[in-house]
Amino acid sequence: QVQLVESGGGSVQAGGSLRLSCTVSGYTYSRIFVGWFRQAPGKEREGVAVIFTYDGTTCYADSVKGRFTISQDNAKNTPYLQINSLTPEDTAMYYCAAVPASILTWSRVCPGIIDGAFTWWGQGTQVTVSS
């Protein structure tokens, strides 16, 4: 059974930083696309970044380029999302999701980071930014 477990969320002041983690188990880590999504109250879920775990190829939504960085620690089966210069508009529940690279091409997850392309989801971690 594939499991994704997010951690690292919290309450921070504007201008601060957070690093979110997503530990993946139950599937060959080196052959998946992992995406980070966020959903603010009353808004649709938004894809913000994706990584191909095989070679570290990354993709970002235009809205977060320059502030968000997706990376990974292959030894720990863990992708990360580094968020800098946080603003109250970043307040949301952040989710990681994954899909086997064998059933999709990269073009299906980048540049459009669409939640419907992903198979497995974590439970989410809350990020709250105060001004």
C-alpha positions in Angstrom: 0.0 0.0 0.0 1.4 3.3 -1.0 1.5 6.0 1.7 2.5 9.6 1.6 3.0 11.4 4.9 3.5 15.2 4.9 5.1 17.1 7.7 6.7 20.5 8.4 3.7 22.8 8.3 3.0 25.3 11.0 2.2 28.9 11.9 4.8 31.5 10.8 5.0 35.2 10.3 5.1 36.8 6.9 8.6 36.8 5.5 9.5 33.5 7.1 10.3 30.2 5.6 9.1 26.6 6.0 10.3 23.3 4.6 7.6 20.7 4.0 8.4 17.0 3.8 6.6 14.1 2.1 7.8 10.6 3.0 6.8 8.0 0.4 6.5 4.3 1.1 5.0 1.3 -0.6 6.3 1.9 -4.2 9.6 2.1 -6.0 10.6 5.7 -5.1 12.9 6.3 -8.1 10.1 5.9 -10.6 7.4 8.3 -9.6 6.3 11.9 -10.2 5.7 13.7 -6.9 3.7 16.9 -6.8 2.9 19.5 -4.2 -0.5 21.1 -4.1 -2.2 23.6 -1.9 -5.8 24.5 -1.1 -6.8 27.6 0.7 -10.3 28.0 2.2 -12.9 28.6 -0.4 -10.4 28.1 -3.3 -9.7 25.4 -5.7 -6.7 23.1 -5.2 -3.6 24.5 -6.9 -0.6 22.5 -8.1 2.6 24.3 -7.2 5.6 22.0 -8.0 6.5 18.6 -9.3 9.6 16.5 -9.3 10.6 13.3 -11.2 12.3 11.2 -8.6 14.4 9.4 -11.1 16.5 12.3 -12.2 15.3 15.3 -10.1 13.7 17.1 -13.0 11.4 19.8 -11.6 8.5 22.0 -12.6 6.8 25.0 -10.9 3.7 26.9 -11.3 4.3 30.5 -12.4 2.7 31.8 -9.2 5.5 30.3 -7.0 8.6 30.5 -9.2 11.5 32.1 -7.3 10.0 31.4 -3.8 9.3 27.7 -3.8 11.9 25.0 -4.3 11.1 21.3 -4.7 13.9 18.8 -3.9 14.4 15.3 -2.6 16.5 13.0 -0.5 16.5 9.7 -2.4 18.0 7.9 0.6 15.1 8.8 2.7 12.4 8.5 -0.1 11.4 12.0 0.8 10.7 15.0 -1.4 10.7 18.5 0.1 9.1 21.8 -0.6 11.0 24.8 0.6 8.9 27.9 0.8 10.6 31.3 1.3 9.3 34.8 1.8 5.9 33.5 3.0 2.9 35.8 2.7 -0.6 35.5 4.2 -1.7 34.4 0.7 0.4 31.2 1.1 -1.9 30.1 3.9 -3.4 26.8 2.9 -3.4 23.1 3.4 -0.5 21.7 1.5 -0.6 18.2 0.1 1.8 15.9 -1.7 0.7 13.4 -4.3 2.4 10.8 -6.5 1.8 8.8 -9.6 3.9 6.1 -11.3 6.0 7.5 -14.1 5.2 4.4 -16.0 1.6 5.4 -16.7 2.2 9.1 -17.5 4.5 11.2 -19.5 6.2 14.2 -18.0 4.0 16.5 -20.3 1.0 15.3 -18.3 2.3 16.9 -15.1 4.3 19.8 -16.4 3.7 22.6 -17.1 0.1 22.1 -16.0 0.3 20.5 -12.5 -3.1 19.0 -12.5 -4.4 17.1 -9.5 -6.3 14.6 -11.6 -3.1 13.2 -12.9 -2.0 12.0 -9.5 -2.9 8.6 -8.0 -1.8 8.7 -4.3 -2.3 11.5 -1.8 -1.1 12.4 1.6 -3.3 13.8 4.4 -2.0 17.3 4.1 -0.1 19.7 6.4 -1.4 23.1 7.3 0.6 26.3 6.7 -0.7 29.5 8.3 1.0 32.8 7.7 0.3 35.8 9.8 1.0 39.4 8.8 
